[in-house]
Amino acid sequence: MCTMPAEWRTDPSEGAGILHADLDAFYASVEQRDDKALRGRPVVVGAGVVLAASYEAKRYGVRTAMGVRQAQRLCPHVVTVPPRFGAYVEASRAVFAIFRDTTPIVEGLSIDEAFLDVRGLRRIAGPPAQVAARLKQRVLAEVGLPITVGVARTKFLAKVASGVAKPDGLLVVPPAAEREFLWPLPVERLWGVGPVTARKLRGFGIRTVGQVAEAGEAALVSLLGKATGGHLHALACGRDPRPVQVGRRRGSVGAQRALGRGRRTAQEIDAIAAGLVDRVTRRLRAAGRTGRTVVLRLRFDDFTRASRSHTLARPTSHTPTVLRAVRALLAQAGPLIEQRGLTLIGVAVTNLDHDGAWQPELPFDQDSGPELDRTLDRIRDRFGSSAVTRGSLVGRAAGLTLPMLPD
């Protein structure tokens, strides 16, 4: 059982000053904004795989990452439009400009969501609820997009509040009402609870956040391990001390590609993984970053997921070194891929350093060293990303590269 935080016993008008602002069905909303004929209709953005679905489409069970054909079976009158990433980036920049005009303390999470700390604005801008309401009005009036805002004492609670309030909502969770709001929610609302952890918890009769809190930290650590058990118990008890961080650099650099349904050969999967590694390591070098841990993420036909990781001896942004690690991880996951089919593959490098200094894990040939990486980067910078490509990728579609926040 957890001790009630002091904030749960304070004046309900005080303390809730963190905003989580999240654009609703972002890509689909941009398409509906720019084409009046799409408004009020079920819309899917994608090319083979659903990248975004409007709320009208979601009502039919359409969701991100399913195949477009499956979406059309679920909703025969759905309208499918190709992605326009330039339009999404432009809209994101306009929204983030409003965020930063609201408060200088903004932490971007992705192209369509951010945390804002407005606790110091009460005297000049009014209470956080009013600030959040004006923010929603400005985004709709100036950018033409609906946005949901959660307001709470901590980042975690603000994000949960925005998730509950979607779409186009505003929900304030006063500190005195945190337990009443949080504890009835399902365990999946806790950060870090995916399908596997949820099944473990439910197997022990733990279905709500309140039951996580009441189970006690020792029991959760015994069930889930020290890090996960302690983390979930702290969140369930309202403890999340993380501040909104301005200019926080990425903790990882990654890329992923949705594959759609259908079996792919090992050679095809290897070629796709190599292309992702090229993207990731180039982005690392461009940002002056190196990393030690290589992560492979997979999603299967049954929508289950798996991840594998390998930590190198030294941080690197060297393409062949990262590719060797990814290929070894793919070999480990081979039986799962064969049994379940593969619909998405992602590659990331985490455990990042900041100096960008290349260090090999293993001996390398002169032709595959860091100077070759830099030479290829210069050619691509001058002539375009497709000027140089792997032989295994010639004639293959490169796949969609989703826009992200800059490092």
N, C-alpha and C positions, 0 to 999 in steps of 0.2 A: 504494500500500500504506500502511496506517496503522501508527503506532507503538502498541504494546500499552499501554493505560493501566496505571499502577502498581497500581491496584486489582485488576487481573486476576492479580496475582502475590502478593496478600496472603493472610493467614489466611482460609480459606473461611468462618469463623464471624463475620467482621467485615464491616461496610460495608453490608449489605443492610437498610436501615431505612425505605424508602419503600414504602407499601402502595397498591395500586390495588384498591378494592373496588367490585364491579359486580354489582348484583342480576340474577339470571338470568331472562330472558324476563319482565320485570317485570310488565307489565299482565296477561299470561296467568297468571303465578304468583299474583297477587292474586286473580284469578277462581277459580283452583283452590283456593286457601286458603279462600275464603269459601263455596265450594259443593263439598261432599265428592263429589257425583256427577261432578264434572269431573276429579277426581284420577286420574292415570294415563291420561287420554284425550287425544286430539289436540284442542287448543282454539285457536281464532282469535278475537282481539278486533278488531272492526272494524264499519264500516257502509259497505259498498260496497268499501272498500279495507282490506287487512290492516294494522292498526296494530301488532299483536304476535302471535306464534305460539308456542305451547308447544313444548318440545323433542320431544314426541311427534308434533306436526304437522310440525316441521322435518325429521324423518326421511323424510317423503314429498316433500320439496322445497318445502314451503310456506315463504315468506319474506315479510318486511315489505315493504309497498308494492305487492304484487301484488293483483289484484282478488280479492274474496271468491269469485266464481264460479270463477275459475281454481284457487283453493285447494281448492274443493269437488271439482273434477275430479281434482285430484292425490290428494286424500284424501277419498273419498266419505263416510266416517263422521266427518269433522271436525265439531266442535260450534262454532258461531259465536255469540258473545255480544256485545251492544252495550257500548261503553266506559262506564266509570263513573269519570270523572276525579276526582271527590271522594274516592273510595276510594283512588285511587293517590296523591293528594296527602297524604292522612292517613298512608298507609303510608310514604311518603318522609320525612315529618317525623319519624316514629318511628325510622326507620333512621338519619337524620342526627343525632338526639339520641344514639344509641348511638355514632356516630362521634365526636361532640364529647365524650362521656363517656370515650372511649378516649384521646384526645389533643386538646389545644387547637389543634393545627396541622392543619386540615382545609381542603381546597380542593375545593368542589363543582364538578363538571363538567356534570352534568345532574341531572334528578330522580332518577336511579337509580344514579349512580356518583360516586366522589370519590377524591382522593388523601389519604393520611394520612401524616404524618411522625412516626414512633415511635422515632427514633434516640435520643432523650433519656430513654427509659422503661426502659432495660435494668435499672437498679438496683432500680426499684420494681415493674416489671411483667414482667421477664424478657426474653429475646431476642425480636426481631421475629416469628419464626415462632410463638412461643407467644402473643404478642399477637394475631396474625392468626387463630389457631385459636380463641381466646376470642371474638374479634369475630364469627366465623362462628357459633359456638354461641349467642351472645346474640341475634343477628339472627333465627336460627331459633326460639329459645325465646320471645323477647319479641314478635316481629313475625310470626313464622310463615312466613318467606320464605327460600328458598335464596339464598346469595350466594357469589360466587367472589372470591378474593383472590389477587393476585399480589404478591410481595415481592421487591424488588431494590434496587440501589444508586441508580438514577435513575428518574424518572417514566416515561420511555419504556420502559425494561426492565420496570418493574412492570406497565405496561399490557399489554405484549406477553405477559408471564407470565400475567396473568389471562385473556387471550384464548385462550391455549393450554390453560389449565386448565379452561375451561368444559365442562359446567355443574357447579355446586356443588363446585368444586375449590379447592385451596390449593397454590400452587407458589412455592417459594423459589428464587431464582437467586443463589447466592453469587457475589461478585465474581470468585473464581478460576475459576468455571465459565461466565462470561458468553459467552466466544467459543464454547465448546462448545454452549451453548444457542442463541445467536442466529444464528450464521453459517449453519447448515443451513436456516433458515427461508426461505420464498419472499419475494421482494422486496416483495410486497404488504403484508407485516407492517410495513414502514417507514412512519412517519407521513409523509404527503404523496405516497405512491405510489398513485394511482388507476389506472383502466384505461388512460388515455392514456400516462402515464409508464411503467406496467408494459410496455406494448407496445413503447415505445421501447427500454427496457432489454433486453427479451427479443430484440428485433431485433438487438442487438449481443451476444447470447449471455450476457447477465447475468440469471440466474434466481434466485439466492439472495443473501441478505444478505452472506454471505462474499465472493461475487464482486463486490458493490458495493464492499466495503472494499478488495479486492485491485485493483480497476480504477484506484484512485488518484483524488484529488480533481480534478486537472487534466483527466483524461479525462471525468469526470462533468460538470464545468463546461462543457466543450466540447459535450457531448451535450445537457445539460438547462438550461444557463444557470448563472450564478454563484450565485444564491440557492438554487435547488433542488439543484444539484450539491453545493455545500458543505454544505447541510443534511443531505442523505442520507448523504454520506460521514462526517460527524461522528457521526450516529446509528449507522451500521454499525460505526464504530470505538469505540463505547461512550461517546461524549462527549455529555452532555446536562446542562448546568450549572443548569438551571432549578430553583429551589426550589419547595417546596409553599407556595402563597401564600394566606394567610388573608384573607378579605374582599375578594378580587380582584373588581373590577367587570367587567362584561361588556365584551368588545372589540367586540361588535356586538349589535344588536337586530333580530330578524327574525321572520317568520311564514311558514308554508307551508300549502298545501292539496293533498291528494292528490285527483285527479280521477277515477281509474278509467279503464277503457277507453272508447272511443267518441269520435267527432269532436265538436269544439265550434267554434262560430262565433267569428270575431274579436271580436264584440260580447260574447259570453259570457266569453271569456278576459279582455277588458278589464274587465268588471264584477268578475270574481274578483280580478284584480290590484288594482283600486281598493279592494276590501274589505280586502285584505291591507295595502295602504298605510295605510288608516285605522287598522288595528290597530297597525302598527309605529310610526307617528308619535304615536299616543296614548300608547303605552308609553314612547317617548322623552320626551315632555313630562312624564309622571307621574314618571319617574326623574330629571328635571332634566338630560337629556342632549341633545346635538346631534351630528350627524355629517356628514361631507363626502362619503363614497363610498356610492353606491347600487348594490346588487348584485341582479341577477335570476338566479335559479337555475331550471333546467328539467330535467325527466326525461321521456323519450320512451317510446313503446310498446315499443321494443326494449331498454329498461332502460339505454340510454346517457344521458349527462347533458351539459349545457352550462351555462355561466354567462357573463354579460355584466355589465360594471360601468361606471359613470360617476362621476367625481369632480367635485363642485360647486366653485364658486369660494370658497364660505364654508360653514361648518357650519350645519345647520338642522334643525329638527323640524317645519317647515311642510308640511302635508299636500299642497297643490297643487304645491309645488316638487318634492317627492319623486315625486309622481304623474307630473309631466311627464317626469322622468328615466326612470321605469319604462316609460312608454308609448314613449319613444324606443328603449329597449333591446328592448322587445317587437317594435317595427317591424324592428329589425336581425335579430332571431331569427325573423321571420315565415317565411322559406323553410324553415328547419329544422322548425318546427312543422307546416307544411303537408306536408312530406315524411314525417315520422316519427310524427306524432300526439303528443299531450301527455297525460301521466298525472300530473304534479305541477308546481306552480308555487310558487316561494318568492321572497320579497322581504326584503332585509336592508339596514340602514344600518350602515356600519362607519366606521373612522377617527374614533372618537368623541371629542368634547370633554366636559367635565364641568359647564360652567356653565349649560347649558340656555338660553342666550340665543339667541333666534330671529334669524336673519339671512337676508334673501332673496337668492337668486342672481340673480333677474330682477325687473323691475318687476312689481307686483301691483295688482289692483283692490282698492278699499277693502273690498269684500264678501268677499274671499278672503284677507285678511291674518291676522296672528297673533291678533288679538282674536277673530275668528270661531272659530278653532281652540279658543281657551280657553273661549269661550261654549259650544260644542258639548261640550267635555269636562265642563263643569259640569253640563250637562243630563244627560249619560250617567251621571255619578257619582251624580246624585240619583235619576234615574228608570230606570236600567238601560241597558246597552250597546245595546239594540235600540230605545231611545226615539227616536233620530235615526239615519237611515240614508240612503244615497244612493238616488236615484230608480232608478238602474240595477240596484240590488240588491233592490228591492221584489218580493216573490213568489219570490225565489230562496233556496234553502237556504244558510245562512251557512257551512256546512262545520264540521269539527271543529277546535277550538282546543286544541292540546296543552298540558298543564301544563308549566311551566318553573320553574327556580330563580328566586327574586326577584333583581332587579338589586342 
